[in-house]
Amino acid sequence: MNESPPVYRFAPSPNGALHLGHALSALVNHGLARAAGGRFLLRLEDIDRARCTIAHERAIEDDLAFLGIAWDGPPRRQSEHFGDYRAALEALVDAGLVYPAFLSRGEIRAFAERHREETGSAWPSDPDGAPLYPGLDRKLPEAERAARIAAGEPHAFRLDMGAALAGLGPLSFAETGAGSDEEASEIAADPAVWGDVVLARRDVPTSYHLAVVVDDALQGVTHVVRGRDLLPATSVHRVLQALLGLPQPVYHHHDLILGPDGRKLSKSAGDTSLAELRAAGLTAADIRRMVGLPATAEPV
């Protein structure tokens, strides 16, 4: 029986211009997909409707075409599939693993500061450096939760990580590391370091974590290739895959393109965009060399 061809994807957010880091990820995904005779998908992660625009979508498509990247089928826009994420969230709610959380980011930071002042020790933070949610409203009576939601009180829906992990055994994921030809090794997942992560908000029925695992499953993605900064988040994705009965892709987290100051490139920091490099006369071959790839793609 023939195996299905592998499926790769590039999933930018259309909330700004692509930079060299995006170019590396797109080129690596596209190259691996074509070399394996597989499919390459474009996904537009546009759940932030306040910042994502059609103009940014068009710019992304122009940049990819400039790099010689073609995708299979129409792009998947997350904003057109909120029902998929809502169904996944409701399954976790029905399982008793999600609760409405009412503390704002500022209130969480204030709680962490009070803890430090009162105990002399720091409140734990997640891998991104944000203080873990203290879970003060994890066990609120259902009637109080309903009343506060009905009153329009801002809230998010968080995964009760302790309860989620209590029903699962050890989790791991297959990671090919720094080389695409390496045998995958199993890496132990540690979702607990993230605490009770946000899965949705009152005005948006999903978070990045929930949407990405649902999309990868629905699109049949077999290989997730992305920057090394997302390696810790894979632990969250593994617990959600396990809870929802979703397939587990093979992961590959590549090195990042860093700026002169040693930090990763960022849209919000205004790092030089691909459009600016194109306007300055650079070619696709120049971009490939700048991100450490051969000037021309290897023949398939």
Residue pairs with C-beta under 8 A, 6 or more apart in sequence:
4 220
4 222
5 36
5 37
5 38
5 39
6 32
6 33
6 36
6 38
6 39
6 222
6 223
7 33
7 38
7 39
7 41
7 219
7 220
7 221
7 222
7 223
8 29
8 30
8 32
8 33
8 38
8 39
8 40
8 41
8 221
8 222
8 223
8 225
9 29
9 40
9 41
9 42
9 43
9 216
9 219
9 221
9 224
10 25
10 26
10 29
10 30
10 40
10 41
10 42
10 43
10 64
10 69
10 71
11 42
11 43
11 44
11 45
11 212
11 215
12 18
12 22
12 26
12 44
12 45
12 60
13 44
13 45
13 46
13 48
13 51
13 52
14 44
14 45
14 46
14 52
14 53
14 54
14 56
14 57
14 59
14 60
15 46
15 48
15 51
15 52
15 53
15 56
15 267
16 51
16 56
16 267
16 268
17 56
17 59
17 63
17 267
17 273
17 274
17 275
17 276
18 26
18 59
18 60
18 63
18 273
18 274
18 275
19 257
19 265
19 266
19 267
19 271
19 272
19 273
19 274
20 257
20 265
20 271
20 272
20 274
20 277
20 287
20 290
20 291
21 227
21 256
21 257
21 264
21 265
22 63
22 274
23 63
23 67
23 274
23 287
23 291
24 254
24 257
24 291
24 292
24 293
25 225
25 226
25 227
25 254
26 64
26 67
26 69
27 67
27 69
27 288
27 291
27 293
27 297
28 180
28 225
28 254
28 293
29 40
29 225
30 40
30 69
31 293
31 297
31 298
32 38
32 180
32 223
32 225
33 39
33 40
34 40
34 297
34 300
35 298
35 300
37 300
38 222
38 223
39 72
39 73
40 69
40 70
40 71
40 72
41 71
41 72
41 73
41 75
41 76
41 219
41 221
42 61
42 64
42 71
42 75
42 76
43 75
43 76
43 78
43 215
43 219
44 52
44 57
44 60
44 75
44 76
44 77
44 78
45 78
45 208
45 211
45 212
46 52
46 57
46 77
46 78
46 79
47 78
47 79
47 82
47 204
47 206
47 207
47 208
47 211
48 204
49 79
49 204
52 79
57 75
59 275
61 75
62 275
63 274
63 275
63 278
64 70
64 71
66 274
66 278
66 284
67 274
67 284
67 287
67 288
68 284
68 297
76 215
76 219
78 85
78 206
78 211
78 215
81 215
81 218
82 205
82 206
84 214
84 215
84 218
85 200
85 205
85 206
85 210
85 211
85 214
86 200
86 205
86 206
88 210
88 214
88 244
89 98
89 157
89 199
89 200
89 205
89 206
89 210
91 244
92 98
92 159
92 199
92 243
92 244
93 157
95 243
96 160
96 163
97 159
97 160
97 163
97 164
97 243
98 157
98 158
98 159
98 160
98 199
99 137
99 138
99 140
99 145
99 157
99 158
99 160
100 137
100 140
100 145
100 148
100 149
100 155
100 156
100 157
100 158
101 133
101 135
101 137
101 138
101 155
101 156
101 157
101 158
101 196
101 198
102 137
102 148
102 153
102 154
102 155
103 111
103 133
103 134
103 136
103 137
104 154
105 130
108 130
108 131
108 133
108 134
109 131
111 123
111 131
111 134
111 136
112 122
112 123
112 125
112 131
112 134
115 121
115 122
115 123
116 122
116 123
123 131
123 132
123 134
124 131
124 132
124 195
125 131
125 132
126 132
126 193
126 194
126 195
126 197
127 193
127 194
127 232
127 233
128 232
132 194
132 195
132 196
133 158
133 195
133 196
135 160
135 195
135 196
137 145
138 160
138 196
148 155
149 155
149 202
154 202
155 201
155 202
156 198
156 199
156 200
156 201
156 202
157 198
157 199
157 200
157 201
158 196
158 197
158 198
158 199
159 196
159 197
159 199
159 239
159 240
160 196
161 191
161 192
161 194
161 195
161 196
161 197
161 239
162 192
164 191
164 239
164 243
165 191
165 192
165 239
168 239
168 242
168 243
170 188
171 188
171 189
171 191
171 235
171 238
171 239
171 242
172 186
172 187
172 188
172 189
172 238
173 186
173 187
173 189
173 234
173 237
173 238
173 248
173 251
174 184
174 185
174 186
174 187
174 248
174 250
174 251
175 184
175 185
175 186
175 187
175 231
175 234
175 250
175 251
175 252
175 253
176 182
176 183
176 184
176 185
176 250
176 251
176 252
177 185
177 252
178 254
178 255
180 252
184 250
187 234
189 234
189 235
189 238
189 239
190 235
191 235
191 236
191 238
191 239
193 232
193 235
194 232
194 235
194 236
197 207
197 209
197 236
198 207
198 209
199 206
199 207
199 209
199 210
200 206
200 207
200 210
201 207
206 214
209 233
209 236
209 237
209 240
210 240
212 237
213 237
213 240
213 241
213 244
213 246
214 244
214 246
215 221
216 224
216 246
216 249
217 241
217 244
217 246
217 247
221 249
222 249
222 250
223 249
223 250
223 251
223 252
224 249
224 250
224 251
224 252
225 251
225 252
225 253
225 254
226 252
226 253
226 254
227 253
227 254
227 255
227 256
227 264
228 253
228 254
228 255
228 256
229 256
229 264
230 253
231 253
234 251
234 253
238 248
240 246
241 247
241 248
256 264
256 265
257 264
257 265
257 291
258 264
258 265
259 265
259 269
259 271
263 269
265 271
274 287
277 286
277 287
282 290
285 295
285 296
286 295
288 294
288 295
288 296
288 297
289 295
